[in-house]
Amino acid sequence: MSKHEKLSNIILIGPPRSGSSWISSVLSQSLNMKLIHEPDNERHNIVAWILKKNNPRFPSSTCINSSVQLRNLYDLSYSGCPFNQKNLLNRIFKQTIGFSESKVENTLKKYQLADSQDIFTLNRKEKIILKISLAIQRLHGFILRDKRLLIKSVHAIHGFDYFLGRTDLESLILLRHPAALVNSYLRMNLSDANRVLFSYYDIKQEDSLKIKKRLDELDDPIIRASAQISYFYHKISFSKQLKNNQILFFEDFSKNALNEFEKLHQRLNLEWGEEIEQYITETNTEGSGFSINRKIECQADKWRNELNEEKIDKIREGYSMYQSKFYQDFLA
């Protein structure tokens, strides 16, 4: 490859609490890499909040393909995203439109159960903010034109096939043990354990009612959360586009971080050196909340020490709801 030829951008997709922030932060330490952190997170990014309007938080490939707004959102992500939770202009725009956490939750509840998509409409403030934001984002993309971008998303897990079909992207899917995921939801009291993560209208009609009925019958948040993980992993298992080398397992990195990261860097044509090894070592400390710091070697089986048998049985029950090629030893 010519030294002047730009390598494909990378997208790393994983369910919430899969360890994708840690994996992406390590990869972004490579020379000439720029991390784009969750550009489709409507809680953080004003552009995502506006363009995901009337769409589920975890849109499927069908949903993305049928929505010009969602395709625009992801296309813009490939050129860089200047808006994040700490960005001053982003915060000002949020205040202008009366953005709030409760508003996000109410919107998610409304559209996760919708039977069909509403017409995409914007009010005057949203139109002005979107126009300004897109101009800034395109300028940002021009500034980053010589960078190789790493897009990290936990909201694209249901739409992974859309990204696998793009020839201009190196797509990676990060998976983690279902009990570890649910344990993290519970430990951090995340709302993802208590709500439907996707909408029914963007699932094939013959599956939609069946899935809706099965999930509606689950009144236990632990079983519901693990059932949704089961559904995501089921879809990934039987994807015709997926190649084996596009799947990463968090447990592999937890048990042998330096070796696994070095192999991944080589496969992605990323430079590997002492600085990256040092970064991995420095982050191998106790952390809390959404910090990427963690005692790496303790992560794979942490759930075994924190969950009682009753909770583990509930996770098994939910995870056994759909057939999957992953973590089959955990099926009930």
Secondary structure, DSSP 8 states (H G I E B T S, - for coil): --TTS---EEEEE--TTSSHHHHHHHHTTSTTEEEEE-TT-TTT-HHHHHHTTTS-SS--HHHHHH-HHHHHHHHHHTT-----TT-HHHHHHHHHTT--HHHHHHHHHHHHS-SS-------HHHHHHHHHHHHHHHHHHHHTTTSEEEEEESS-GGGHHHHHT-TTEEEEEEE--HHHHHHHHHHTT-GGGSS-SS-STTS-HHHHHHHHHHHHT---HHHHHHHHHHHHHHHHHT-SS--GGGEEEHHHHHHSHHHHHHHHHHHTT----HHHHHHHHHT-S---TT-S---GGGSTTHHHHHS-HHHHHHHHHHHTTS--SSSGGG--
